[in-house]
Amino acid sequence: MRIESPREFERLGAVRIYGLQKVYELDAGPESTSEEQDDDSVVRRVPSEALHNIESQMAIVVPVRNERLS
């Protein structure tokens, strides 16, 4: 997966809530050690193994009608 690097987040206690990120490519293939990734780049490559680990700990928050987003 190629995804935009997070820019902004809000802190709610010990939890960080990140804003919307753009997804540029869903299948970026297996992780390659020969390709170096620039830390300053806007788009990051996330290997499928790392994505699975992140998804297993992720929570999706869906706002309810008339609920403030903050």
PDB file with SEQRES, HELIX, SHEET and CRYST1 records, atoms N, CA, C and O in Angstrom:
SEQRES   1 A   70  MET ARG ILE GLU SER PRO ARG GLU PHE GLU ARG LEU GLY          
SEQRES   2 A   70  ALA VAL ARG ILE TYR GLY LEU GLN LYS VAL TYR GLU LEU          
SEQRES   3 A   70  ASP ALA GLY PRO GLU SER THR SER GLU GLU GLN ASP ASP          
SEQRES   4 A   70  ASP SER VAL VAL ARG ARG VAL PRO SER GLU ALA LEU HIS          
SEQRES   5 A   70  ASN ILE GLU SER GLN MET ALA ILE VAL VAL PRO VAL ARG          
SEQRES   6 A   70  ASN GLU ARG LEU SER                                          
HELIX    1 AA1 SER A   48  SER A   56  1                                   9    
SHEET    1 AA1 2 PHE A   9  LEU A  12  0                                        
SHEET    2 AA1 2 VAL A  15  TYR A  18 -1                                        
SHEET    1 AA2 3 VAL A  23  GLU A  25  0                                        
SHEET    2 AA2 3 ARG A   2  GLU A   4 -1                                        
SHEET    3 AA2 3 VAL A  43  ARG A  45 -1                                        
CRYST1    1.000    1.000    1.000  90.00  90.00  90.00 P 1           1          
ATOM      1  N   MET A   1       0.848  -1.168   0.000  1.00  0.00           N  
ATOM      2  CA  MET A   1       0.000   0.000   0.000  1.00  0.00           C  
ATOM      3  C   MET A   1       0.893   1.231   0.000  1.00  0.00           C  
ATOM      4  O   MET A   1       1.876   1.303   0.737  1.00  0.00           O  
ATOM      5  N   ARG A   2       0.545   2.169  -0.816  1.00  0.00           N  
ATOM      6  CA  ARG A   2       1.219   3.471  -0.782  1.00  0.00           C  
ATOM      7  C   ARG A   2       0.210   4.472  -0.246  1.00  0.00           C  
ATOM      8  O   ARG A   2      -0.880   4.642  -0.792  1.00  0.00           O  
ATOM      9  N   ILE A   3       0.607   5.136   0.849  1.00  0.00           N  
ATOM     10  CA  ILE A   3      -0.314   6.007   1.576  1.00  0.00           C  
ATOM     11  C   ILE A   3       0.377   7.323   1.895  1.00  0.00           C  
ATOM     12  O   ILE A   3       1.594   7.366   2.080  1.00  0.00           O  
ATOM     13  N   GLU A   4      -0.395   8.383   1.957  1.00  0.00           N  
ATOM     14  CA  GLU A   4       0.135   9.701   2.294  1.00  0.00           C  
ATOM     15  C   GLU A   4       0.575   9.713   3.757  1.00  0.00           C  
ATOM     16  O   GLU A   4      -0.101   9.141   4.612  1.00  0.00           O  
ATOM     17  N   SER A   5       1.688  10.353   4.045  1.00  0.00           N  
ATOM     18  CA  SER A   5       2.165  10.456   5.424  1.00  0.00           C  
ATOM     19  C   SER A   5       1.200  11.301   6.250  1.00  0.00           C  
ATOM     20  O   SER A   5       0.667  12.291   5.749  1.00  0.00           O  
ATOM     21  N   PRO A   6       0.969  10.925   7.508  1.00  0.00           N  
ATOM     22  CA  PRO A   6       0.046  11.715   8.333  1.00  0.00           C  
ATOM     23  C   PRO A   6       0.611  13.104   8.597  1.00  0.00           C  
ATOM     24  O   PRO A   6       1.802  13.262   8.863  1.00  0.00           O  
ATOM     25  N   ARG A   7      -0.248  14.097   8.523  1.00  0.00           N  
ATOM     26  CA  ARG A   7       0.194  15.477   8.729  1.00  0.00           C  
ATOM     27  C   ARG A   7      -0.241  16.020  10.084  1.00  0.00           C  
ATOM     28  O   ARG A   7       0.554  16.617  10.810  1.00  0.00           O  
ATOM     29  N   GLU A   8      -1.510  15.806  10.417  1.00  0.00           N  
ATOM     30  CA  GLU A   8      -2.064  16.400  11.628  1.00  0.00           C  
ATOM     31  C   GLU A   8      -2.697  15.315  12.498  1.00  0.00           C  
ATOM     32  O   GLU A   8      -3.199  14.312  11.992  1.00  0.00           O  
ATOM     33  N   PHE A   9      -2.664  15.531  13.806  1.00  0.00           N  
ATOM     34  CA  PHE A   9      -3.358  14.633  14.718  1.00  0.00           C  
ATOM     35  C   PHE A   9      -3.801  15.417  15.938  1.00  0.00           C  
ATOM     36  O   PHE A   9      -3.230  16.458  16.266  1.00  0.00           O  
ATOM     37  N   GLU A  10      -4.816  14.911  16.599  1.00  0.00           N  
ATOM     38  CA  GLU A  10      -5.271  15.478  17.860  1.00  0.00           C  
ATOM     39  C   GLU A  10      -4.990  14.477  18.961  1.00  0.00           C  
ATOM     40  O   GLU A  10      -5.082  13.266  18.756  1.00  0.00           O  
ATOM     41  N   ARG A  11      -4.654  14.984  20.111  1.00  0.00           N  
ATOM     42  CA  ARG A  11      -4.344  14.117  21.237  1.00  0.00           C  
ATOM     43  C   ARG A  11      -5.530  14.107  22.198  1.00  0.00           C  
ATOM     44  O   ARG A  11      -6.016  15.159  22.613  1.00  0.00           O  
ATOM     45  N   LEU A  12      -5.979  12.925  22.539  1.00  0.00           N  
ATOM     46  CA  LEU A  12      -7.079  12.748  23.486  1.00  0.00           C  
ATOM     47  C   LEU A  12      -6.551  11.818  24.569  1.00  0.00           C  
ATOM     48  O   LEU A  12      -6.656  10.597  24.456  1.00  0.00           O  
ATOM     49  N   GLY A  13      -5.986  12.399  25.612  1.00  0.00           N  
ATOM     50  CA  GLY A  13      -5.314  11.606  26.642  1.00  0.00           C  
ATOM     51  C   GLY A  13      -4.057  10.998  26.045  1.00  0.00           C  
ATOM     52  O   GLY A  13      -3.218  11.720  25.506  1.00  0.00           O  
ATOM     53  N   ALA A  14      -3.914   9.686  26.132  1.00  0.00           N  
ATOM     54  CA  ALA A  14      -2.748   8.994  25.575  1.00  0.00           C  
ATOM     55  C   ALA A  14      -2.978   8.543  24.137  1.00  0.00           C  
ATOM     56  O   ALA A  14      -2.111   7.903  23.543  1.00  0.00           O  
ATOM     57  N   VAL A  15      -4.141   8.871  23.572  1.00  0.00           N  
ATOM     58  CA  VAL A  15      -4.502   8.414  22.228  1.00  0.00           C  
ATOM     59  C   VAL A  15      -4.292   9.542  21.223  1.00  0.00           C  
ATOM     60  O   VAL A  15      -4.685  10.683  21.465  1.00  0.00           O  
ATOM     61  N   ARG A  16      -3.670   9.213  20.097  1.00  0.00           N  
ATOM     62  CA  ARG A  16      -3.530  10.167  19.000  1.00  0.00           C  
ATOM     63  C   ARG A  16      -4.559   9.827  17.932  1.00  0.00           C  
ATOM     64  O   ARG A  16      -4.668   8.674  17.514  1.00  0.00           O  
ATOM     65  N   ILE A  17      -5.314  10.829  17.490  1.00  0.00           N  
ATOM     66  CA  ILE A  17      -6.302  10.640  16.437  1.00  0.00           C  
ATOM     67  C   ILE A  17      -5.816  11.413  15.221  1.00  0.00           C  
ATOM     68  O   ILE A  17      -5.750  12.643  15.228  1.00  0.00           O  
ATOM     69  N   TYR A  18      -5.470  10.650  14.156  1.00  0.00           N  
ATOM     70  CA  TYR A  18      -4.935  11.246  12.942  1.00  0.00           C  
ATOM     71  C   TYR A  18      -6.058  11.635  12.008  1.00  0.00           C  
ATOM     72  O   TYR A  18      -7.137  11.042  12.021  1.00  0.00           O  
ATOM     73  N   GLY A  19      -5.786  12.645  11.195  1.00  0.00           N  
ATOM     74  CA  GLY A  19      -6.755  13.087  10.199  1.00  0.00           C  
ATOM     75  C   GLY A  19      -6.781  12.168   8.996  1.00  0.00           C  
ATOM     76  O   GLY A  19      -6.132  11.122   8.978  1.00  0.00           O  
ATOM     77  N   LEU A  20      -7.534  12.568   8.000  1.00  0.00           N  
ATOM     78  CA  LEU A  20      -7.709  11.805   6.780  1.00  0.00           C  
ATOM     79  C   LEU A  20      -6.402  11.712   5.991  1.00  0.00           C  
ATOM     80  O   LEU A  20      -5.674  12.698   5.882  1.00  0.00           O  
ATOM     81  N   GLN A  21      -6.100  10.530   5.440  1.00  0.00           N  
ATOM     82  CA  GLN A  21      -4.925  10.316   4.608  1.00  0.00           C  
ATOM     83  C   GLN A  21      -5.366   9.781   3.259  1.00  0.00           C  
ATOM     84  O   GLN A  21      -6.346   9.040   3.172  1.00  0.00           O  
ATOM     85  N   LYS A  22      -4.649  10.150   2.208  1.00  0.00           N  
ATOM     86  CA  LYS A  22      -4.960   9.653   0.872  1.00  0.00           C  
ATOM     87  C   LYS A  22      -4.231   8.342   0.619  1.00  0.00           C  
ATOM     88  O   LYS A  22      -3.073   8.178   1.003  1.00  0.00           O  
ATOM     89  N   VAL A  23      -4.922   7.408  -0.031  1.00  0.00           N  
ATOM     90  CA  VAL A  23      -4.331   6.140  -0.440  1.00  0.00           C  
ATOM     91  C   VAL A  23      -4.063   6.231  -1.933  1.00  0.00           C  
ATOM     92  O   VAL A  23      -4.976   6.492  -2.715  1.00  0.00           O  
ATOM     93  N   TYR A  24      -2.803   6.014  -2.335  1.00  0.00           N  
ATOM     94  CA  TYR A  24      -2.415   6.137  -3.740  1.00  0.00           C  
ATOM     95  C   TYR A  24      -2.369   4.790  -4.456  1.00  0.00           C  
ATOM     96  O   TYR A  24      -2.594   4.725  -5.664  1.00  0.00           O  
ATOM     97  N   GLU A  25      -2.083   3.725  -3.727  1.00  0.00           N  
ATOM     98  CA  GLU A  25      -2.005   2.399  -4.331  1.00  0.00           C  
ATOM     99  C   GLU A  25      -2.352   1.375  -3.260  1.00  0.00           C  
ATOM    100  O   GLU A  25      -1.815   1.429  -2.154  1.00  0.00           O  
ATOM    101  N   LEU A  26      -3.245   0.442  -3.579  1.00  0.00           N  
ATOM    102  CA  LEU A  26      -3.640  -0.549  -2.584  1.00  0.00           C  
ATOM    103  C   LEU A  26      -2.651  -1.693  -2.469  1.00  0.00           C  
ATOM    104  O   LEU A  26      -2.372  -2.142  -1.358  1.00  0.00           O  
ATOM    105  N   ASP A  27      -2.111  -2.183  -3.579  1.00  0.00           N  
ATOM    106  CA  ASP A  27      -1.171  -3.301  -3.543  1.00  0.00           C  
ATOM    107  C   ASP A  27       0.186  -2.826  -4.023  1.00  0.00           C  
ATOM    108  O   ASP A  27       0.399  -2.658  -5.223  1.00  0.00           O  
ATOM    109  N   ALA A  28       1.108  -2.608  -3.088  1.00  0.00           N  
ATOM    110  CA  ALA A  28       2.447  -2.147  -3.428  1.00  0.00           C  
ATOM    111  C   ALA A  28       3.426  -3.309  -3.529  1.00  0.00           C  
ATOM    112  O   ALA A  28       4.617  -3.088  -3.744  1.00  0.00           O  
ATOM    113  N   GLY A  29       2.950  -4.539  -3.378  1.00  0.00           N  
ATOM    114  CA  GLY A  29       3.813  -5.709  -3.467  1.00  0.00           C  
ATOM    115  C   GLY A  29       4.549  -5.973  -2.168  1.00  0.00           C  
ATOM    116  O   GLY A  29       4.372  -5.246  -1.191  1.00  0.00           O  
ATOM    117  N   PRO A  30       5.380  -7.017  -2.152  1.00  0.00           N  
ATOM    118  CA  PRO A  30       6.125  -7.348  -0.933  1.00  0.00           C  
ATOM    119  C   PRO A  30       7.183  -6.299  -0.632  1.00  0.00           C  
ATOM    120  O   PRO A  30       7.591  -5.539  -1.510  1.00  0.00           O  
ATOM    121  N   GLU A  31       7.619  -6.270   0.619  1.00  0.00           N  
ATOM    122  CA  GLU A  31       8.623  -5.296   1.042  1.00  0.00           C  
ATOM    123  C   GLU A  31       9.949  -5.580   0.342  1.00  0.00           C  
ATOM    124  O   GLU A  31      10.380  -6.729   0.247  1.00  0.00           O  
ATOM    125  N   SER A  32      10.577  -4.533  -0.139  1.00  0.00           N  
ATOM    126  CA  SER A  32      11.863  -4.658  -0.821  1.00  0.00           C  
ATOM    127  C   SER A  32      12.930  -3.963   0.007  1.00  0.00           C  
ATOM    128  O   SER A  32      12.770  -2.801   0.380  1.00  0.00           O  
ATOM    129  N   THR A  33      14.023  -4.671   0.299  1.00  0.00           N  
ATOM    130  CA  THR A  33      15.095  -4.088   1.105  1.00  0.00           C  
ATOM    131  C   THR A  33      16.023  -3.229   0.257  1.00  0.00           C  
ATOM    132  O   THR A  33      16.729  -2.380   0.802  1.00  0.00           O  
ATOM    133  N   SER A  34      16.044  -3.424  -1.068  1.00  0.00           N  
ATOM    134  CA  SER A  34      16.942  -2.659  -1.914  1.00  0.00           C  
ATOM    135  C   SER A  34      16.449  -1.239  -2.144  1.00  0.00           C  
ATOM    136  O   SER A  34      17.243  -0.340  -2.422  1.00  0.00           O  
ATOM    137  N   GLU A  35      15.135  -1.036  -2.030  1.00  0.00           N  
ATOM    138  CA  GLU A  35      14.561   0.284  -2.255  1.00  0.00           C  
ATOM    139  C   GLU A  35      14.622   1.091  -0.969  1.00  0.00           C  
ATOM    140  O   GLU A  35      14.054   0.688   0.046  1.00  0.00           O  
ATOM    141  N   GLU A  36      15.303   2.220  -1.002  1.00  0.00           N  
ATOM    142  CA  GLU A  36      15.395   3.068   0.180  1.00  0.00           C  
ATOM    143  C   GLU A  36      14.231   4.037   0.187  1.00  0.00           C  
ATOM    144  O   GLU A  36      13.829   4.546  -0.859  1.00  0.00           O  
ATOM    145  N   GLN A  37      13.692   4.289   1.362  1.00  0.00           N  
ATOM    146  CA  GLN A  37      12.559   5.192   1.486  1.00  0.00           C  
ATOM    147  C   GLN A  37      13.026   6.473   2.150  1.00  0.00           C  
ATOM    148  O   GLN A  37      13.682   6.444   3.191  1.00  0.00           O  
ATOM    149  N   ASP A  38      12.684   7.593   1.543  1.00  0.00           N  
ATOM    150  CA  ASP A  38      13.056   8.892   2.061  1.00  0.00           C  
ATOM    151  C   ASP A  38      12.117   9.255   3.212  1.00  0.00           C  
ATOM    152  O   ASP A  38      10.899   9.167   3.058  1.00  0.00           O  
ATOM    153  N   ASP A  39      12.664   9.663   4.368  1.00  0.00           N  
ATOM    154  CA  ASP A  39      11.838  10.018   5.513  1.00  0.00           C  
ATOM    155  C   ASP A  39      11.028  11.286   5.276  1.00  0.00           C  
ATOM    156  O   ASP A  39      10.007  11.495   5.930  1.00  0.00           O  
ATOM    157  N   ASP A  40      11.470  12.141   4.346  1.00  0.00           N  
ATOM    158  CA  ASP A  40      10.776  13.389   4.069  1.00  0.00           C  
ATOM    159  C   ASP A  40       9.723  13.257   2.980  1.00  0.00           C  
ATOM    160  O   ASP A  40       9.059  14.240   2.652  1.00  0.00           O  
ATOM    161  N   SER A  41       9.552  12.072   2.413  1.00  0.00           N  
ATOM    162  CA  SER A  41       8.603  11.908   1.314  1.00  0.00           C  
ATOM    163  C   SER A  41       7.168  12.010   1.822  1.00  0.00           C  
ATOM    164  O   SER A  41       6.876  11.688   2.973  1.00  0.00           O  
ATOM    165  N   VAL A  42       6.289  12.461   0.947  1.00  0.00           N  
ATOM    166  CA  VAL A  42       4.888  12.639   1.292  1.00  0.00           C  
ATOM    167  C   VAL A  42       4.140  11.308   1.236  1.00  0.00           C  
ATOM    168  O   VAL A  42       3.196  11.091   1.997  1.00  0.00           O  
ATOM    169  N   VAL A  43       4.556  10.426   0.344  1.00  0.00           N  
ATOM    170  CA  VAL A  43       3.905   9.126   0.182  1.00  0.00           C  
ATOM    171  C   VAL A  43       4.814   8.047   0.749  1.00  0.00           C  
ATOM    172  O   VAL A  43       5.998   7.988   0.418  1.00  0.00           O  
ATOM    173  N   ARG A  44       4.265   7.200   1.596  1.00  0.00           N  
ATOM    174  CA  ARG A  44       5.037   6.117   2.205  1.00  0.00           C  
ATOM    175  C   ARG A  44       4.533   4.774   1.717  1.00  0.00           C  
ATOM    176  O   ARG A  44       3.350   4.613   1.419  1.00  0.00           O  
ATOM    177  N   ARG A  45       5.440   3.813   1.639  1.00  0.00           N  
ATOM    178  CA  ARG A  45       5.098   2.450   1.247  1.00  0.00           C  
ATOM    179  C   ARG A  45       4.970   1.604   2.504  1.00  0.00           C  
ATOM    180  O   ARG A  45       5.883   1.564   3.329  1.00  0.00           O  
ATOM    181  N   VAL A  46       3.845   0.934   2.647  1.00  0.00           N  
ATOM    182  CA  VAL A  46       3.584   0.100   3.822  1.00  0.00           C  
ATOM    183  C   VAL A  46       3.447  -1.337   3.339  1.00  0.00           C  
ATOM    184  O   VAL A  46       2.514  -1.640   2.597  1.00  0.00           O  
ATOM    185  N   PRO A  47       4.363  -2.244   3.744  1.00  0.00           N  
ATOM    186  CA  PRO A  47       4.249  -3.645   3.328  1.00  0.00           C  
ATOM    187  C   PRO A  47       3.010  -4.303   3.922  1.00  0.00           C  
ATOM    188  O   PRO A  47       2.506  -3.868   4.958  1.00  0.00           O  
ATOM    189  N   SER A  48       2.522  -5.349   3.267  1.00  0.00           N  
ATOM    190  CA  SER A  48       1.275  -5.992   3.689  1.00  0.00           C  
ATOM    191  C   SER A  48       1.383  -6.592   5.094  1.00  0.00           C  
ATOM    192  O   SER A  48       0.393  -6.609   5.825  1.00  0.00           O  
ATOM    193  N   GLU A  49       2.554  -7.079   5.485  1.00  0.00           N  
ATOM    194  CA  GLU A  49       2.721  -7.648   6.833  1.00  0.00           C  
ATOM    195  C   GLU A  49       2.546  -6.561   7.897  1.00  0.00           C  
ATOM    196  O   GLU A  49       1.876  -6.781   8.906  1.00  0.00           O  
ATOM    197  N   ALA A  50       3.138  -5.407   7.676  1.00  0.00           N  
ATOM    198  CA  ALA A  50       3.016  -4.303   8.628  1.00  0.00           C  
ATOM    199  C   ALA A  50       1.583  -3.784   8.658  1.00  0.00           C  
ATOM    200  O   ALA A  50       1.070  -3.421   9.716  1.00  0.00           O  
ATOM    201  N   LEU A  51       0.940  -3.752   7.497  1.00  0.00           N  
ATOM    202  CA  LEU A  51      -0.447  -3.303   7.416  1.00  0.00           C  
ATOM    203  C   LEU A  51      -1.361  -4.228   8.213  1.00  0.00           C  
ATOM    204  O   LEU A  51      -2.267  -3.753   8.898  1.00  0.00           O  
ATOM    205  N   HIS A  52      -1.143  -5.525   8.137  1.00  0.00           N  
ATOM    206  CA  HIS A  52      -1.945  -6.484   8.901  1.00  0.00           C  
ATOM    207  C   HIS A  52      -1.757  -6.276  10.404  1.00  0.00           C  
ATOM    208  O   HIS A  52      -2.726  -6.343  11.160  1.00  0.00           O  
ATOM    209  N   ASN A  53      -0.526  -6.025  10.847  1.00  0.00           N  
ATOM    210  CA  ASN A  53      -0.262  -5.777  12.271  1.00  0.00           C  
ATOM    211  C   ASN A  53      -0.960  -4.513  12.752  1.00  0.00           C  
ATOM    212  O   ASN A  53      -1.501  -4.476  13.857  1.00  0.00           O  
ATOM    213  N   ILE A  54      -0.946  -3.480  11.919  1.00  0.00           N  
ATOM    214  CA  ILE A  54      -1.600  -2.218  12.280  1.00  0.00           C  
ATOM    215  C   ILE A  54      -3.112  -2.410  12.355  1.00  0.00           C  
ATOM    216  O   ILE A  54      -3.754  -1.943  13.295  1.00  0.00           O  
ATOM    217  N   GLU A  55      -3.678  -3.096  11.365  1.00  0.00           N  
ATOM    218  CA  GLU A  55      -5.130  -3.298  11.325  1.00  0.00           C  
ATOM    219  C   GLU A  55      -5.624  -4.113  12.512  1.00  0.00           C  
ATOM    220  O   GLU A  55      -6.756  -3.917  12.953  1.00  0.00           O  
ATOM    221  N   SER A  56      -4.818  -5.011  13.034  1.00  0.00           N  
ATOM    222  CA  SER A  56      -5.252  -5.828  14.169  1.00  0.00           C  
ATOM    223  C   SER A  56      -5.370  -5.010  15.456  1.00  0.00           C  
ATOM    224  O   SER A  56      -6.020  -5.448  16.405  1.00  0.00           O  
ATOM    225  N   GLN A  57      -4.746  -3.820  15.499  1.00  0.00           N  
ATOM    226  CA  GLN A  57      -4.803  -2.970  16.686  1.00  0.00           C  
ATOM    227  C   GLN A  57      -5.608  -1.691  16.449  1.00  0.00           C  
ATOM    228  O   GLN A  57      -5.685  -0.841  17.336  1.00  0.00           O  
ATOM    229  N   MET A  58      -6.206  -1.544  15.269  1.00  0.00           N  
ATOM    230  CA  MET A  58      -6.857  -0.307  14.878  1.00  0.00           C  
ATOM    231  C   MET A  58      -8.325  -0.283  15.301  1.00  0.00           C  
ATOM    232  O   MET A  58      -8.993  -1.316  15.350  1.00  0.00           O  
ATOM    233  N   ALA A  59      -8.802   0.907  15.601  1.00  0.00           N  
ATOM    234  CA  ALA A  59     -10.219   1.119  15.877  1.00  0.00           C  
ATOM    235  C   ALA A  59     -10.740   2.147  14.874  1.00  0.00           C  
ATOM    236  O   ALA A  59     -10.063   3.131  14.578  1.00  0.00           O  
ATOM    237  N   ILE A  60     -11.929   1.915  14.360  1.00  0.00           N  
ATOM    238  CA  ILE A  60     -12.555   2.839  13.424  1.00  0.00           C  
ATOM    239  C   ILE A  60     -13.685   3.554  14.159  1.00  0.00           C  
ATOM    240  O   ILE A  60     -14.572   2.912  14.721  1.00  0.00           O  
ATOM    241  N   VAL A  61     -13.647   4.877  14.150  1.00  0.00           N  
ATOM    242  CA  VAL A  61     -14.641   5.684  14.845  1.00  0.00           C  
ATOM    243  C   VAL A  61     -15.593   6.267  13.814  1.00  0.00           C  
ATOM    244  O   VAL A  61     -15.168   6.944  12.879  1.00  0.00           O  
ATOM    245  N   VAL A  62     -16.884   6.002  13.987  1.00  0.00           N  
ATOM    246  CA  VAL A  62     -17.907   6.520  13.078  1.00  0.00           C  
ATOM    247  C   VAL A  62     -18.754   7.524  13.856  1.00  0.00           C  
ATOM    248  O   VAL A  62     -19.428   7.143  14.813  1.00  0.00           O  
ATOM    249  N   PRO A  63     -18.733   8.803  13.462  1.00  0.00           N  
ATOM    250  CA  PRO A  63     -19.549   9.798  14.177  1.00  0.00           C  
ATOM    251  C   PRO A  63     -21.042   9.507  14.025  1.00  0.00           C  
ATOM    252  O   PRO A  63     -21.501   9.060  12.974  1.00  0.00           O  
ATOM    253  N   VAL A  64     -21.778   9.770  15.086  1.00  0.00           N  
ATOM    254  CA  VAL A  64     -23.227   9.588  15.085  1.00  0.00           C  
ATOM    255  C   VAL A  64     -23.867  10.916  14.687  1.00  0.00           C  
ATOM    256  O   VAL A  64     -23.250  11.972  14.824  1.00  0.00           O  
ATOM    257  N   ARG A  65     -25.072  10.861  14.208  1.00  0.00           N  
ATOM    258  CA  ARG A  65     -25.773  12.065  13.753  1.00  0.00           C  
ATOM    259  C   ARG A  65     -25.757  13.155  14.826  1.00  0.00           C  
ATOM    260  O   ARG A  65     -26.017  12.903  16.002  1.00  0.00           O  
ATOM    261  N   ASN A  66     -25.445  14.365  14.382  1.00  0.00           N  
ATOM    262  CA  ASN A  66     -25.400  15.573  15.235  1.00  0.00           C  
ATOM    263  C   ASN A  66     -24.307  15.507  16.306  1.00  0.00           C  
ATOM    264  O   ASN A  66     -24.333  16.289  17.256  1.00  0.00           O  
ATOM    265  N   GLU A  67     -23.365  14.602  16.171  1.00  0.00           N  
ATOM    266  CA  GLU A  67     -22.262  14.520  17.129  1.00  0.00           C  
ATOM    267  C   GLU A  67     -21.106  15.374  16.636  1.00  0.00           C  
ATOM    268  O   GLU A  67     -20.771  15.336  15.452  1.00  0.00           O  
ATOM    269  N   ARG A  68     -20.497  16.137  17.519  1.00  0.00           N  
ATOM    270  CA  ARG A  68     -19.351  16.973  17.141  1.00  0.00           C  
ATOM    271  C   ARG A  68     -18.171  16.064  16.832  1.00  0.00           C  
ATOM    272  O   ARG A  68     -17.927  15.088  17.542  1.00  0.00           O  
ATOM    273  N   LEU A  69     -17.430  16.390  15.754  1.00  0.00           N  
ATOM    274  CA  LEU A  69     -16.310  15.552  15.348  1.00  0.00           C  
ATOM    275  C   LEU A  69     -15.159  15.590  16.336  1.00  0.00           C  
ATOM    276  O   LEU A  69     -14.409  14.618  16.426  1.00  0.00           O  
ATOM    277  N   SER A  70     -14.991  16.669  17.076  1.00  0.00           N  
ATOM    278  CA  SER A  70     -13.887  16.734  18.033  1.00  0.00           C  
ATOM    279  C   SER A  70     -14.256  16.002  19.307  1.00  0.00           C  
ATOM    280  O   SER A  70     -13.455  15.943  20.240  1.00  0.00           O  
TER     281      SER A  70                                                      
END                                                                             
